[in-house]
Amino acid sequence: MKNSRLKLEIGFEGDPDEGRGTSVEESASWGWFRVFVDDINLCQHVANSQVSDRVHWYLLPLLEWFVENWDSLLHEIKLPSSFVDALSARQGFRTFNPYRSTEVNDAENSDDAEQREAAVFDWAERHSIRTSAAGGIFPDIFFRRARNEIEISWGHTRVQGAPNDLRFLAPAGQVLLDPLQTASHLYKAIKQATEALSNRTPQCVRLSKLSAELASLHEPRTMLQAAWMAGIGGSAQASEAILARLTHEWGRYHRDLIVPPSGEALVIGRAPAAVLMFGSLSPSVNEDDVRALVTLLKDAADHNNGTLRLPMIEHGEPGINAWEHGYALANLSRRAMGVPETPYKVNLVELLSQSGIEKRDVTLSDTKIRAISICGEGLRSLIAINQSSKHNESEPGLRFTLAHELCHLLFDEEEGAPLAVASGPWAPAAIEKRANAFAAMFLMPADACRALLNEYSLHGGLNKNTIATIADAFGTGKVATLRHLQNLGLVDADEVADIEEELAN
Ligand SMILES: [Zn+2]
């Protein structure tokens, strides 16, 4: 996946409408473009029974859009809260329904729906290539940042006013790309196109402005780009101000945790640990929480004991199915860490301490964050449990959190980059799903589930008491245990529904 490449090609032709109904400079920008991801042409489409491998339209607004939104396109991680846990930007946007509340309660009015819709469309302006189509028929492509990579997602979506048979042919998909390579390629393609257009319409004010703004993308503005990545405080400017305050306070000793290295001005290739961690916090996180987390990182850097004793485990093929992948990694990890089959209840505290992972508490005002994981070169490995999350109030809930965080520590550190992630709704959806599956299987291996079910079902069949006994043996929650047995195909949906009802009473 990481070796995928983006290619943008742009060419100009004579305006078939000969300038009627548009400005001189837009008319001169009539032409075509193609976007390739590896060998997939995202612009290939059928319209009026003809297959075309490029999209034709007035392209000046497209060039302006890329330049204007450059920093958000390549740095903004967070999706709107309406689809915060979508697996890609496009998938989230295309399933977004402003009138379906994401909150549990139904006390909702149309003002909320309107606000959600406005927030989503503001965000789409910064990420969806279609928002620059200005009446043309563009492919449905989204750009956004995903931690240390650029995510591109695409698929076919209807366009109003398009020919009835219009269809973009590339099957829906997404890839993660190298930021430096992607930014440099995009920049070159846009620069070439802007120069060609300037030759076609010399002395055009709009084009001079575009050229100047394009050139200014080479001016360093690392903190603003980091601010887009961190996505805290409600706007890029607010985010930048918070980062500036933190840098002022701690930057002298721990600059590399907060400030990105100055390198290529076009894009941040690798983000500092704090910035990545902020990327997994709610956009409305308060500054006290931000400080508490930076303090954790600072401590991890100051007290690096270098004794992480986690086994190296081969990842396998990522991204196919986060859930299955989590299961497979849990089985591998149990073996590699020498976890005995019995007692069924894994001694997590001992296991973490043997592995050199410190467990500590933190109290954040954000109750949706379950825990923070930190590890990487030069950092002490630690799991900080958020005392204000209600998941961590019960022992089974806490055990699930610890096993989930263990998955992050084992598998989510990127090569050469530290890991700092806050588990909650704003953490990357794919690694969260995988960590949840991992936790379930690590605490409740399939063979042990079968053995216990056989043993207890002999006495009076499956009911809430059987589930309670099994959950007790594993040290897991009753509902979590029941769900896991269902996911393993050991209990069918009817039985689950009955027992859930019993458990609720
Ligand atoms: Zn997590």
Residues whose N, C-alpha, C, O or C-beta is under 5 A from the ligand:
A	BS01	ZN	S423 G424 A427 E432 A435
